[in-house]
Amino acid sequence: MLSGNFPEEVTFQGNSEVVSIFMNGQLLLEEIYEHDGNNLIHLKLRDLFHSLLETVIPSAGNLLIQEASVADFGIQIQEQTGPVTYSFRLVKGGIDSAGIVDSTTFLMGNFLTWKPQVKKVKYLDPQWLTYYSVQEARLVIQATYQENDEMLTSEPVLVYTLPLGKKCSMNVKFEHLWAGFAQEGRSPYYIDCWIADEGEDKKTYTQRYVLMDEYHEFDDLFVFENSLGGVDVIRFTGEIENQVNHEFKSALFGEETREYDMVFSREFVKNTGYFRNGYELLWTNDFLASLCRYQYVSGMPVRIVLKSFEAKDIKTELNHYNFTFSLSKQSRYLNGTAVAGELPGMMTEFSGMPAVWDDIYVRVFGDQVVDGMKTFLQPVRTNQVVPASGPDLILNELTIKDGGIIDCGEF
């Protein structure tokens, strides 16, 4: 059962009784509950159970078993024949429903996400997909690509075999999924993912990841625990503003007023960019309602705290949201790498090798080859260009083949 759909109140018949609550076989709490005058004992445990479950945000690996997101609970009460224990399993997450939710059917047929079923991604974007295996389950993928001017679709390929009765977050990064199909002369288009059973019967809808080469000046990735207890990565392309709001504390020392402490406060105001459809808007609302959010900084998830947000949508207009956040762990001390990343880019004129604080933005147009794979390269930001001999240029381990057009400068 999904923890968010556990009954708000559980009722037992009896007088004042000792009620014991167990989690994974361990005694969690034991209390005496008084009846309501009609020999009924009322227990409100949903919020307690839900708070004890946790979804971990992965930073590496391919298959993470979310051990803390699933638990077996037991409610033991005293009856005339002796103690009786009512046992059940809860999976973190919930669905907004006025009626009774058939959690087993829902979990079998759905990934634990509300993201659009067709999602545009970049080649190196981190991506995670979460599923709870009620029965034998396998993640199967199918790639569609261009080869010899033809659009081709591969045979289904098994990627992960999921353990029974476990919630798993699977690495579905496009680079990782495409590795099994990559050949010279192939250009990836999209990859489909679904869950199949041992007999290869499809059990879920198809989640599609479409490779894109769009460039956004303000391109920020966030990862969060969604309301279904899964792990989602979401992209916001609107402007981001850095705000420093330190609070200084001062006091009178002798005849001088001096500052003796500072409450460090650095905040960011982020715009989501315009939503292309209602699914993106719904999914963003799930991000705003989460209590576990991270921003990808230098490729690693860093926990953030949401301070406030402005979320209004009008059906007849293009909609976007603004939200203010800060890093959950802040320091008044500086880091040279972080400072370099925030300084202005190069001037429009490029002359000689860049200084240590300069940034070079490189945009490559046309089909290129990276690690033997034909693809569209994304803009690369670096502060060092190392040319190679011959017709190629090596830029941060990416090889720009002869005929590629390089645009250096600020954009």
C-alpha positions as CSV (number, residue, x, y, z in Angstrom):
1,M,0.0,0.0,0.0
2,L,1.1,3.6,-0.7
3,S,1.9,5.3,2.6
4,G,0.0,8.4,1.6
5,N,-3.2,6.3,1.0
6,F,-3.0,4.5,4.3
7,P,-6.3,5.2,6.2
8,E,-6.2,8.4,8.2
9,E,-7.8,6.6,11.1
10,V,-7.8,2.9,12.1
11,T,-10.5,1.7,14.4
12,F,-10.4,-1.3,16.7
13,Q,-13.1,-2.6,19.1
14,G,-12.1,-3.0,22.7
15,N,-11.6,-1.3,26.1
16,S,-8.5,0.5,27.1
17,E,-5.7,-1.5,25.6
18,V,-2.0,-1.6,25.1
19,V,-1.2,-1.0,21.4
20,S,2.2,-1.9,20.0
21,I,3.5,-0.6,16.7
22,F,6.3,-2.6,14.9
23,M,8.5,-1.5,12.0
24,N,10.4,-4.2,10.2
25,G,10.0,-6.5,13.2
26,Q,11.3,-3.9,15.7
27,L,9.1,-2.4,18.4
28,L,8.5,1.3,17.4
29,L,6.2,2.4,20.1
30,E,3.9,1.0,22.8
31,E,1.1,3.0,24.3
32,I,-2.2,2.6,26.2
33,Y,-5.1,3.9,24.1
34,E,-8.5,4.8,25.7
35,H,-11.7,3.8,24.1
36,D,-14.2,6.5,23.0
37,G,-17.1,5.4,25.3
38,N,-18.4,3.0,22.6
39,N,-15.7,0.4,23.1
40,L,-13.9,1.7,20.0
41,I,-10.2,2.6,19.9
42,H,-9.1,5.1,17.2
43,L,-5.5,5.2,16.0
44,K,-4.2,8.0,13.7
45,L,-1.0,6.6,12.4
46,R,-0.7,7.7,8.7
47,D,1.5,10.7,9.3
48,L,3.8,8.7,11.6
49,F,4.2,5.9,9.1
50,H,4.8,8.3,6.2
51,S,7.4,10.3,8.1
52,L,9.4,7.1,8.8
53,L,10.0,6.4,5.1
54,E,12.7,8.1,3.1
55,T,13.7,8.2,-0.5
56,V,17.4,8.6,-1.1
57,I,18.6,10.9,-3.9
58,P,21.3,9.0,-5.8
59,S,24.6,10.7,-6.9
60,A,26.2,7.7,-8.7
61,G,25.6,4.1,-9.7
62,N,23.1,2.5,-12.0
63,L,20.6,0.7,-9.7
64,L,19.8,2.0,-6.3
65,I,17.5,-0.1,-4.1
66,Q,15.5,2.3,-1.9
67,E,15.6,0.3,1.2
68,A,14.4,3.1,3.5
69,S,11.4,3.9,1.2
70,V,9.6,0.6,1.9
71,A,8.9,-1.0,5.3
72,D,6.8,-3.7,6.9
73,F,4.6,-2.5,9.8
74,G,2.5,-4.3,12.4
75,I,-0.2,-3.1,14.8
76,Q,-0.6,-5.4,17.8
77,I,-3.6,-5.2,20.0
78,Q,-5.0,-7.3,22.8
79,E,-8.1,-9.3,22.1
80,Q,-10.0,-11.8,24.2
81,T,-8.1,-14.7,22.6
82,G,-4.7,-12.9,23.2
83,P,-2.5,-10.5,21.3
84,V,-3.3,-10.2,17.5
85,T,-0.9,-8.5,15.0
86,Y,-2.2,-6.9,11.8
87,S,0.7,-6.7,9.3
88,F,1.1,-4.7,6.2
89,R,3.7,-3.2,3.9
90,L,3.9,0.5,3.1
91,V,5.7,2.0,0.0
92,K,6.4,5.7,0.4
93,G,4.2,7.9,-1.9
94,G,0.6,8.7,-2.4
95,I,-2.2,9.5,-4.9
96,D,-4.9,12.1,-4.6
97,S,-8.1,10.1,-4.6
98,A,-11.4,10.4,-2.9
99,G,-11.9,6.6,-3.0
100,I,-9.9,3.5,-2.1
101,V,-6.7,3.2,-4.1
102,D,-5.8,-0.2,-5.4
103,S,-2.1,0.3,-4.7
104,T,-1.0,-3.1,-6.1
105,T,-2.5,-2.4,-9.6
106,F,-1.1,1.1,-9.6
107,L,2.4,0.1,-8.7
108,M,2.4,-2.7,-11.2
109,G,1.4,-0.5,-14.1
110,N,3.2,2.8,-13.4
111,F,6.7,4.2,-12.9
112,L,6.8,6.4,-9.7
113,T,6.8,9.7,-11.5
114,W,4.4,12.4,-12.8
115,K,6.9,13.7,-15.5
116,P,5.7,13.9,-19.1
117,Q,5.8,10.5,-20.8
118,V,7.7,12.1,-23.6
119,K,10.7,14.0,-22.1
120,K,13.3,16.0,-23.9
121,V,16.8,15.4,-22.5
122,K,20.4,16.1,-23.2
123,Y,23.0,13.4,-23.8
124,L,24.8,13.9,-20.5
125,D,21.8,14.9,-18.3
126,P,21.5,12.7,-15.2
127,Q,18.2,10.8,-15.3
128,W,16.5,8.5,-12.9
129,L,13.4,6.3,-13.1
130,T,11.8,4.7,-10.1
131,Y,9.7,1.5,-9.9
132,Y,8.4,-0.8,-7.2
133,S,8.4,-4.4,-8.3
134,V,5.2,-6.1,-7.1
135,Q,6.2,-9.2,-9.1
136,E,9.0,-10.2,-11.5
137,A,10.1,-7.0,-13.3
138,R,12.7,-6.0,-15.9
139,L,13.4,-2.7,-17.5
140,V,13.4,-3.0,-21.2
141,I,14.6,-0.3,-23.7
142,Q,14.3,0.3,-27.4
143,A,16.3,2.8,-29.4
144,T,15.3,4.7,-32.5
145,Y,18.1,6.2,-34.5
146,Q,19.2,7.4,-37.9
147,E,21.6,5.3,-39.9
148,N,22.4,5.6,-43.7
149,D,19.6,8.3,-44.0
150,E,17.1,5.8,-42.6
151,M,15.1,6.0,-39.3
152,L,15.5,2.6,-37.6
153,T,14.3,1.1,-34.4
154,S,16.2,-1.6,-32.5
155,E,15.0,-4.8,-30.9
156,P,14.0,-4.5,-27.2
157,V,17.0,-4.9,-24.9
158,L,17.0,-5.9,-21.3
159,V,18.8,-3.3,-19.1
160,Y,17.9,-4.1,-15.4
161,T,16.4,-7.1,-13.6
162,L,14.7,-5.7,-10.5
163,P,14.5,-7.6,-7.2
164,L,11.1,-8.7,-6.1
165,G,9.3,-6.5,-3.5
166,K,11.8,-3.6,-3.8
167,K,11.6,0.0,-4.9
168,C,14.5,0.7,-7.3
169,S,15.8,4.0,-8.8
170,M,17.3,3.2,-12.2
171,N,19.9,5.2,-14.0
172,V,18.4,6.1,-17.4
173,K,20.9,8.7,-18.5
174,F,20.8,8.9,-22.2
175,E,24.5,8.3,-22.5
176,H,24.2,5.2,-20.4
177,L,21.2,3.7,-22.3
178,W,22.7,4.6,-25.7
179,A,26.0,2.9,-25.0
180,G,24.6,-0.5,-26.0
181,F,23.5,0.8,-29.4
182,A,26.3,3.2,-30.3
183,Q,28.0,2.5,-33.6
184,E,29.8,4.6,-36.1
185,G,27.3,6.3,-38.5
186,R,24.4,6.1,-36.1
187,S,22.7,9.2,-34.7
188,P,20.4,8.7,-31.7
189,Y,16.8,10.1,-31.8
190,Y,14.9,8.7,-28.8
191,I,14.9,5.8,-26.4
192,D,11.8,4.1,-25.0
193,C,11.7,2.4,-21.6
194,W,9.1,0.1,-20.1
195,I,8.7,-2.7,-17.5
196,A,8.1,-6.2,-18.7
197,D,7.6,-9.5,-16.7
198,E,9.6,-12.7,-17.1
199,G,7.4,-13.6,-20.1
200,E,8.3,-10.3,-21.8
201,D,4.7,-9.0,-21.4
202,K,4.6,-5.2,-21.1
203,K,3.4,-4.1,-17.7
204,T,3.7,-0.3,-17.7
205,Y,3.3,2.6,-20.1
206,T,6.2,3.7,-22.3
207,Q,8.5,6.4,-21.0
208,R,10.3,8.1,-23.9
209,Y,13.5,10.1,-23.7
210,V,14.0,12.3,-26.8
211,L,17.6,13.6,-27.4
212,M,17.7,17.4,-27.9
213,D,20.5,19.8,-28.7
214,E,18.8,23.0,-27.5
215,Y,21.0,25.7,-25.9
216,H,19.7,27.8,-23.0
217,E,21.6,30.6,-21.4
218,F,20.1,29.7,-18.0
219,D,20.0,26.0,-17.9
220,D,19.6,24.5,-14.4
221,L,18.9,20.9,-13.4
222,F,17.2,20.0,-10.2
223,V,16.5,16.5,-8.7
224,F,13.8,15.9,-6.1
225,E,11.7,13.3,-4.4
226,N,8.3,13.4,-6.0
227,S,5.0,12.8,-4.3
228,L,5.0,9.1,-5.5
229,G,8.3,8.5,-3.6
230,G,10.3,8.4,-6.8
231,V,13.3,10.4,-8.0
232,D,12.9,13.0,-10.8
233,V,15.3,15.3,-12.6
234,I,13.7,18.5,-13.9
235,R,15.2,21.3,-16.0
236,F,14.3,25.0,-15.6
237,T,15.5,27.4,-18.3
238,G,14.4,30.8,-17.0
239,E,16.7,33.5,-15.6
240,I,18.4,33.0,-12.3
241,E,19.3,35.9,-10.0
242,N,21.8,35.7,-7.1
243,Q,20.9,37.7,-4.0
244,V,23.1,38.2,-0.9
245,N,21.2,39.1,2.2
246,H,23.7,38.9,5.1
247,E,22.5,40.0,8.5
248,F,25.2,41.7,10.5
249,K,25.1,41.9,14.3
250,S,26.8,44.7,16.1
251,A,27.2,46.0,19.7
252,L,28.9,48.8,21.5
253,F,32.4,47.9,22.7
254,G,33.7,50.8,24.8
255,E,33.2,53.9,22.7
256,E,32.9,52.0,19.4
257,T,30.2,50.1,17.7
258,R,31.6,47.0,16.2
259,E,30.3,44.1,14.2
260,Y,30.9,40.8,16.0
261,D,28.9,38.3,14.0
262,M,27.2,37.7,10.7
263,V,24.3,35.5,9.6
264,F,25.3,34.4,6.1
265,S,22.4,34.3,3.7
266,R,22.8,33.8,0.0
267,E,19.6,33.2,-2.1
268,F,18.8,32.5,-5.7
269,V,15.6,33.6,-7.5
270,K,15.0,31.1,-10.4
271,N,12.4,31.4,-13.2
272,T,11.2,28.1,-14.6
273,G,10.9,29.2,-18.2
274,Y,7.6,28.9,-20.0
275,F,5.7,25.6,-19.7
276,R,5.0,24.0,-23.1
277,N,2.1,21.9,-21.8
278,G,0.0,21.1,-18.8
279,Y,2.1,18.1,-18.0
280,E,5.1,20.2,-17.4
281,L,3.1,22.6,-15.2
282,L,1.7,19.6,-13.1
283,W,5.2,18.2,-12.7
284,T,6.6,21.5,-11.6
285,N,3.9,21.7,-8.9
286,D,5.2,18.3,-7.7
287,F,8.7,19.8,-7.4
288,L,7.4,22.8,-5.4
289,A,5.5,20.5,-3.0
290,S,8.6,18.3,-2.4
291,L,10.5,18.4,0.9
292,C,13.6,16.9,-0.6
293,R,15.1,18.9,-3.5
294,Y,18.6,19.2,-4.8
295,Q,20.3,21.3,-7.5
296,Y,23.0,19.8,-9.7
297,V,26.2,21.8,-9.1
298,S,29.3,20.7,-11.1
299,G,27.5,17.5,-11.8
300,M,26.7,16.6,-8.2
301,P,23.4,17.0,-6.3
302,V,23.5,19.7,-3.6
303,R,20.5,20.0,-1.3
304,I,18.5,23.2,-1.4
305,V,15.8,24.8,0.7
306,L,12.9,26.5,-0.9
307,K,12.2,30.0,0.6
308,S,9.2,31.1,-1.3
309,F,7.6,30.8,-4.7
310,E,5.1,32.6,-7.0
311,A,3.0,30.2,-9.0
312,K,0.1,31.5,-11.0
313,D,-1.2,29.9,-14.2
314,I,-3.8,31.3,-16.6
315,K,-5.2,28.9,-19.3
316,T,-5.1,31.5,-22.1
317,E,-1.5,32.6,-21.5
318,L,2.0,31.2,-21.5
319,N,2.8,30.4,-17.9
320,H,5.9,30.3,-15.8
321,Y,6.8,30.3,-12.1
322,N,9.4,31.9,-9.9
323,F,10.8,30.5,-6.8
324,T,13.5,31.5,-4.3
325,F,15.9,29.0,-2.8
326,S,19.2,28.7,-1.0
327,L,21.7,25.9,-0.5
328,S,21.0,24.0,2.7
329,K,24.6,24.3,3.7
330,Q,26.2,27.7,3.3
331,S,29.6,29.0,4.1
332,R,31.0,32.5,4.3
333,Y,34.3,31.3,2.9
334,L,35.1,31.4,-0.8
335,N,36.2,28.7,-3.2
336,G,38.4,29.7,-6.2
337,T,36.6,27.3,-8.5
338,A,33.2,28.7,-7.6
339,V,34.5,32.3,-8.0
340,A,35.8,31.5,-11.5
341,G,32.4,30.1,-12.5
342,E,30.6,33.4,-11.7
343,L,32.9,35.9,-13.3
344,P,31.9,37.4,-16.6
345,G,32.8,35.6,-19.8
346,M,35.3,36.6,-22.4
347,M,35.1,39.7,-24.4
348,T,33.7,39.4,-27.9
349,E,37.2,39.6,-29.4
350,F,39.3,36.5,-29.0
351,S,43.0,37.1,-29.1
352,G,45.6,34.6,-27.9
353,M,45.1,32.2,-25.0
354,P,42.6,33.2,-22.3
355,A,43.6,34.4,-18.9
356,V,42.9,32.1,-15.9
357,W,39.6,33.9,-15.1
358,D,38.3,34.0,-18.7
359,D,35.6,31.7,-20.0
360,I,35.4,30.3,-23.5
361,Y,32.0,29.3,-24.8
362,V,32.2,27.0,-27.8
363,R,29.3,26.1,-29.9
364,V,29.7,23.4,-32.6
365,F,27.3,23.2,-35.5
366,G,26.6,20.1,-37.6
367,D,27.1,16.4,-37.0
368,Q,30.2,15.5,-35.0
369,V,31.7,12.3,-33.5
370,V,32.3,11.9,-29.8
371,D,33.7,8.5,-28.7
372,G,32.8,7.0,-32.0
373,M,29.2,8.2,-31.8
374,K,27.7,10.6,-34.3
375,T,25.8,13.3,-32.4
376,F,25.2,17.0,-31.9
377,L,27.6,18.5,-29.5
378,Q,26.4,20.9,-26.8
379,P,28.0,24.2,-26.0
380,V,31.2,23.6,-23.9
381,R,32.4,26.0,-21.3
382,T,36.1,25.9,-20.5
383,N,39.0,28.1,-19.7
384,Q,41.6,26.3,-21.8
385,V,41.7,25.2,-25.5
386,V,44.4,22.7,-26.5
387,P,44.7,22.3,-30.2
388,A,45.8,19.0,-31.7
389,S,47.9,18.3,-34.8
390,G,46.1,17.7,-38.1
391,P,42.6,18.8,-39.0
392,D,41.1,18.1,-35.5
393,L,40.8,20.4,-32.5
394,I,40.5,18.8,-29.0
395,L,38.5,20.8,-26.6
396,N,38.2,19.3,-23.1
397,E,38.5,15.7,-24.5
398,L,35.9,16.4,-27.2
399,T,37.2,16.1,-30.7
400,I,35.8,18.5,-33.3
401,K,36.2,16.8,-36.7
402,D,37.3,18.6,-39.8
403,G,34.4,20.6,-41.2
404,G,32.9,21.5,-37.8
405,I,32.2,25.2,-37.3
406,I,33.3,26.6,-33.9
407,D,31.9,29.8,-32.5
408,C,34.0,31.2,-29.7
409,G,32.9,34.1,-27.6
410,E,30.1,35.1,-25.3
411,F,26.6,34.0,-26.1
